[in-house]
């Protein structure tokens, strides 16, 4: 089963949300439409700025927990390795 670790941002260098899912398109849609109560809804964290694919959900969960412990700058650097302009990747991923 494919799993994804992802990071959402409210805007560049601002509030981030790190999550894990087995259906990235559905999960990001839920965040964007405010269907998930909590942190992402409260802080307007809706732009998909980074994601990573894993073959096993256990490795994705382990990676998510690792990233959540990181300093903000490390997360910013990770995002910029994939997405230097902080573009919303949802549309490109969801086509």
C-alpha positions, -999 to +999 in steps of 0.1 A: +000+000+000+014+034-010+015+061+017+025+097+017+040+121+042+031+157+033+036+192+045+010+220+041+017+257+045-004+287+051+021+307+031+059+306+026+079+305+058+048+305+080+026+279+097+032+243+086+013+211+091+029+177+086+006+147+080+005+111+067-021+094+045-028+066+021-048+088-002-030+121-008-055+137-032-085+130-009-067+141+022-055+174+007-090+181-006-103+176+029-078+201+043-085+226+015-123+224+020-122+227+058-136+192+062-110+183+088-115+202+121-084+211+140-050+227+134-051+230+096-086+245+096-078+269+124-046+282+109-056+282+072-029+256+063-041+245+029-012+246+003+005+213-004+042+224-005+060+190-001+053+153-002+071+120-001+060+085-012+065+054+009+057+018+001+047+010+037+024+030+060+047+022+089+077+039+073+055+069+064+044+072+100+079+069+112+090+097+088+061+119+097+070+117+134+107+124+126+098+156+106+074+168+133+103+169+157+124+190+134+132+227+138+112+249+114+143+258+094+149+221+086+114+218+073+118+249+052+150+235+038+132+202+030+104+220+012+128+241-008+147+210-021+115+199-038+096+232-042+119+263-041+091+287-050+067+273-024+041+266-051+009+248-042+015+213-056-020+200-051-032+209-087-002+193-103-005+162-081-043+159-086-044+159-124 
